[in-house]
Each structure stands twice: as structure tokens, then as C-alpha cells.
Amino acid sequence: MDSGNRKENDLGYGPRLSDKEYERRIVELYSGLPRSPGRKVEEEVGRRELDLTIDHRLGQDFPKERRDALWDIQRRVEKKRLRLVLYWFTNFISYRWLHRRANKIAGYLVDEYAKVLTKDELKAFFELREDERPMLPIDRL
């Protein structure tokens, strides 16, 4: 999304990070992390990554209480994702089954985010075109 398009889609939450600035900050965030950062560091990094994504897609003045609500959702979804991967590894389930389940979790994430974000905010956050539904970037198995 270029900066001209960002102004057209202003959601009223102040300036947004440019693509370049967002990418730079994400690289900074992950640079220098220990090989095994531990649960607390991973959680802090995950929260910071979500905040950077919000700053990039919605605006730097997006309200803290709504950021916190999105973070709570993100943590719940992450637990579901980890359980899914563990189940897949321990039960030798097909990739097709995994793909369907993963897309269910992605749909759950979007549905939960829709409880916090308006339609326009959801569209901007997931960088969607009109009436497009977020999906995992896996076309075929």
C-alpha cells in the first residue's frame, strides 16, 4: 500500500508507518534475539509485532484498550494454533486436514477481530479488497 493510498483510507488514528519503516522496525525487533528466547521474550516480541502492525495498517494513535483487546485475541488464537500443530504432529494427520483446520483458525481470528474492529478497520488491517475474506496464503496442497 503506498502513502497516497494511505491518505485516502485514513481511519482517523494518526499517521501510519510506511511500508519501509514497518519493515525496518520488524527487522530491528527480531534482530539480536537469542536462539531460544523463552516464553516471556516471545510474548513481548509478539505484542510489539502486533503493535507495529497496528501502527502500519490502522494508525499510530489507535486506542490502547482496543490494542489490548486485539492482543488478547491474538494470544487465544496462538494457543489454538499451537494445539493444532501439536495434534497434527502426534496424530499423523494429512496436510489437507491441517489446511482446513488452519483456515478455520484463521476464520476464527478474523471473526474475533471483527468484534473489536469496524468493517473498514478490518479491511485495512488485513489489507483486503472490498468483500474479500482473509485466508491463509496456501492455494493447493
MIMAR-823228 format. One record per residue (C-alpha): residue number from 0; residue in three letters; chain; y, z, x. Coordinates in steps of 0.05 Angstrom, whole numbers, plus 5000, padded with zeros to 4 digits. Example, Ala and Ser with C-alpha at 12.3 -4.5 7.8 and 13.67 -1.06 7.14 Angstrom:
// residues 2
+-----+--------+--------+------+------+------+
| num | residu | chaine |   c2 |   c3 |   c1 |
+-----+--------+--------+------+------+------+
|   0 |    ALA |      A | 4910 | 5156 | 5246 |
|   1 |    SER |      A | 4979 | 5143 | 5273 |
+-----+--------+--------+------+------+------+
END
This chain:
// residues 141
+-----+--------+--------+------+------+------+
| num | residu | chaine |   c2 |   c3 |   c1 |
+-----+--------+--------+------+------+------+
|   0 |    MET |      A | 5000 | 5000 | 5000 |
|   1 |    ASP |      A | 5066 | 4981 | 5032 |
|   2 |    SER |      A | 5130 | 5021 | 5029 |
|   3 |    GLY |      A | 5164 | 4974 | 4980 |
|   4 |    ASN |      A | 5107 | 4983 | 4931 |
|   5 |    ARG |      A | 5111 | 5058 | 4941 |
|   6 |    LYS |      A | 5183 | 5059 | 4916 |
|   7 |    GLU |      A | 5163 | 5020 | 4853 |
|   8 |    ASN |      A | 5108 | 5071 | 4839 |
|   9 |    ASP |      A | 5149 | 5134 | 4852 |
|  10 |    LEU |      A | 5117 | 5192 | 4817 |
|  11 |    GLY |      A | 5175 | 5240 | 4828 |
|  12 |    TYR |      A | 5143 | 5282 | 4883 |
|  13 |    GLY |      A | 5188 | 5263 | 4940 |
|  14 |    PRO |      A | 5174 | 5217 | 4999 |
|  15 |    ARG |      A | 5104 | 5195 | 5014 |
|  16 |    LEU |      A | 5073 | 5189 | 5082 |
|  17 |    SER |      A | 5070 | 5117 | 5105 |
|  18 |    ASP |      A | 5001 | 5087 | 5118 |
|  19 |    LYS |      A | 5015 | 5091 | 5193 |
|  20 |    GLU |      A | 5039 | 5163 | 5191 |
|  21 |    TYR |      A | 4980 | 5183 | 5147 |
|  22 |    GLU |      A | 4930 | 5151 | 5195 |
|  23 |    ARG |      A | 4964 | 5184 | 5255 |
|  24 |    ARG |      A | 4961 | 5253 | 5223 |
|  25 |    ILE |      A | 4888 | 5245 | 5203 |
|  26 |    VAL |      A | 4870 | 5225 | 5275 |
|  27 |    GLU |      A | 4910 | 5285 | 5300 |
|  28 |    LEU |      A | 4874 | 5331 | 5251 |
|  29 |    TYR |      A | 4806 | 5311 | 5276 |
|  30 |    SER |      A | 4823 | 5304 | 5349 |
|  31 |    GLY |      A | 4804 | 5363 | 5391 |
|  32 |    LEU |      A | 4757 | 5395 | 5341 |
|  33 |    PRO |      A | 4697 | 5428 | 5373 |
|  34 |    ARG |      A | 4630 | 5392 | 5364 |
|  35 |    SER |      A | 4606 | 5447 | 5317 |
|  36 |    PRO |      A | 4670 | 5473 | 5286 |
|  37 |    GLY |      A | 4638 | 5523 | 5239 |
|  38 |    ARG |      A | 4646 | 5531 | 5164 |
|  39 |    LYS |      A | 4716 | 5564 | 5166 |
|  40 |    VAL |      A | 4746 | 5509 | 5210 |
|  41 |    GLU |      A | 4712 | 5454 | 5169 |
|  42 |    GLU |      A | 4742 | 5483 | 5106 |
|  43 |    GLU |      A | 4811 | 5488 | 5137 |
|  44 |    VAL |      A | 4806 | 5416 | 5161 |
|  45 |    GLY |      A | 4782 | 5393 | 5093 |
|  46 |    ARG |      A | 4840 | 5427 | 5058 |
|  47 |    ARG |      A | 4890 | 5397 | 5108 |
|  48 |    GLU |      A | 4860 | 5328 | 5098 |
|  49 |    LEU |      A | 4867 | 5335 | 5022 |
|  50 |    ASP |      A | 4940 | 5356 | 5032 |
|  51 |    LEU |      A | 4953 | 5296 | 5076 |
|  52 |    THR |      A | 4922 | 5250 | 5025 |
|  53 |    ILE |      A | 4965 | 5280 | 4970 |
|  54 |    ASP |      A | 5027 | 5272 | 5015 |
|  55 |    HIS |      A | 5008 | 5200 | 5027 |
|  56 |    ARG |      A | 4989 | 5178 | 4956 |
|  57 |    LEU |      A | 5029 | 5224 | 4910 |
|  58 |    GLY |      A | 5086 | 5253 | 4950 |
|  59 |    GLN |      A | 5102 | 5310 | 4997 |
|  60 |    ASP |      A | 5133 | 5352 | 4942 |
|  61 |    PHE |      A | 5071 | 5352 | 4898 |
|  62 |    PRO |      A | 5066 | 5423 | 4869 |
|  63 |    LYS |      A | 5026 | 5475 | 4907 |
|  64 |    GLU |      A | 4989 | 5502 | 4846 |
|  65 |    ARG |      A | 4964 | 5432 | 4829 |
|  66 |    ARG |      A | 4944 | 5421 | 4902 |
|  67 |    ASP |      A | 4905 | 5486 | 4897 |
|  68 |    ALA |      A | 4871 | 5462 | 4833 |
|  69 |    LEU |      A | 4850 | 5397 | 4867 |
|  70 |    TRP |      A | 4824 | 5436 | 4927 |
|  71 |    ASP |      A | 4781 | 5479 | 4881 |
|  72 |    ILE |      A | 4752 | 5416 | 4850 |
|  73 |    GLN |      A | 4741 | 5386 | 4919 |
|  74 |    ARG |      A | 4702 | 5448 | 4941 |
|  75 |    ARG |      A | 4658 | 5446 | 4879 |
|  76 |    VAL |      A | 4643 | 5372 | 4889 |
|  77 |    GLU |      A | 4627 | 5383 | 4962 |
|  78 |    LYS |      A | 4575 | 5435 | 4943 |
|  79 |    LYS |      A | 4544 | 5385 | 4895 |
|  80 |    ARG |      A | 4544 | 5331 | 4949 |
|  81 |    LEU |      A | 4510 | 5377 | 4999 |
|  82 |    ARG |      A | 4457 | 5397 | 4949 |
|  83 |    LEU |      A | 4445 | 5323 | 4933 |
|  84 |    VAL |      A | 4436 | 5305 | 5006 |
|  85 |    LEU |      A | 4390 | 5364 | 5018 |
|  86 |    TYR |      A | 4349 | 5346 | 4957 |
|  87 |    TRP |      A | 4344 | 5274 | 4980 |
|  88 |    PHE |      A | 4321 | 5293 | 5050 |
|  89 |    THR |      A | 4269 | 5343 | 5026 |
|  90 |    ASN |      A | 4240 | 5301 | 4970 |
|  91 |    PHE |      A | 4239 | 5231 | 5000 |
|  92 |    ILE |      A | 4275 | 5200 | 4941 |
|  93 |    SER |      A | 4295 | 5126 | 4941 |
|  94 |    TYR |      A | 4363 | 5101 | 4963 |
|  95 |    ARG |      A | 4372 | 5073 | 4893 |
|  96 |    TRP |      A | 4363 | 5142 | 4863 |
|  97 |    LEU |      A | 4411 | 5172 | 4915 |
|  98 |    HIS |      A | 4462 | 5117 | 4900 |
|  99 |    ARG |      A | 4460 | 5132 | 4825 |
| 100 |    ARG |      A | 4466 | 5207 | 4836 |
| 101 |    ALA |      A | 4523 | 5198 | 4886 |
| 102 |    ASN |      A | 4561 | 5155 | 4837 |
| 103 |    LYS |      A | 4551 | 5209 | 4784 |
| 104 |    ILE |      A | 4583 | 5259 | 4831 |
| 105 |    ALA |      A | 4640 | 5210 | 4845 |
| 106 |    GLY |      A | 4650 | 5203 | 4770 |
| 107 |    TYR |      A | 4649 | 5278 | 4762 |
| 108 |    LEU |      A | 4703 | 5283 | 4816 |
| 109 |    VAL |      A | 4747 | 5233 | 4780 |
| 110 |    ASP |      A | 4736 | 5268 | 4713 |
| 111 |    GLU |      A | 4754 | 5335 | 4743 |
| 112 |    TYR |      A | 4815 | 5307 | 4779 |
| 113 |    ALA |      A | 4837 | 5276 | 4712 |
| 114 |    LYS |      A | 4843 | 5347 | 4685 |
| 115 |    VAL |      A | 4897 | 5361 | 4738 |
| 116 |    LEU |      A | 4929 | 5293 | 4748 |
| 117 |    THR |      A | 4963 | 5247 | 4699 |
| 118 |    LYS |      A | 4936 | 5176 | 4690 |
| 119 |    ASP |      A | 4990 | 5148 | 4737 |
| 120 |    GLU |      A | 4977 | 5202 | 4788 |
| 121 |    LEU |      A | 4902 | 5190 | 4785 |
| 122 |    LYS |      A | 4913 | 5115 | 4794 |
| 123 |    ALA |      A | 4958 | 5128 | 4855 |
| 124 |    PHE |      A | 4913 | 5180 | 4885 |
| 125 |    PHE |      A | 4852 | 5135 | 4883 |
| 126 |    GLU |      A | 4893 | 5072 | 4897 |
| 127 |    LEU |      A | 4868 | 5037 | 4834 |
| 128 |    ARG |      A | 4890 | 4976 | 4797 |
| 129 |    GLU |      A | 4901 | 4980 | 4722 |
| 130 |    ASP |      A | 4838 | 5002 | 4685 |
| 131 |    GLU |      A | 4797 | 5004 | 4749 |
| 132 |    ARG |      A | 4748 | 5063 | 4756 |
| 133 |    PRO |      A | 4736 | 5094 | 4825 |
| 134 |    MET |      A | 4667 | 5080 | 4854 |
| 135 |    LEU |      A | 4633 | 5092 | 4919 |
| 136 |    PRO |      A | 4641 | 5034 | 4968 |
| 137 |    ILE |      A | 4567 | 5014 | 4964 |
| 138 |    ASP |      A | 4554 | 4948 | 4930 |
| 139 |    ARG |      A | 4479 | 4940 | 4940 |
| 140 |    LEU |      A | 4420 | 4977 | 4965 |
+-----+--------+--------+------+------+------+
END
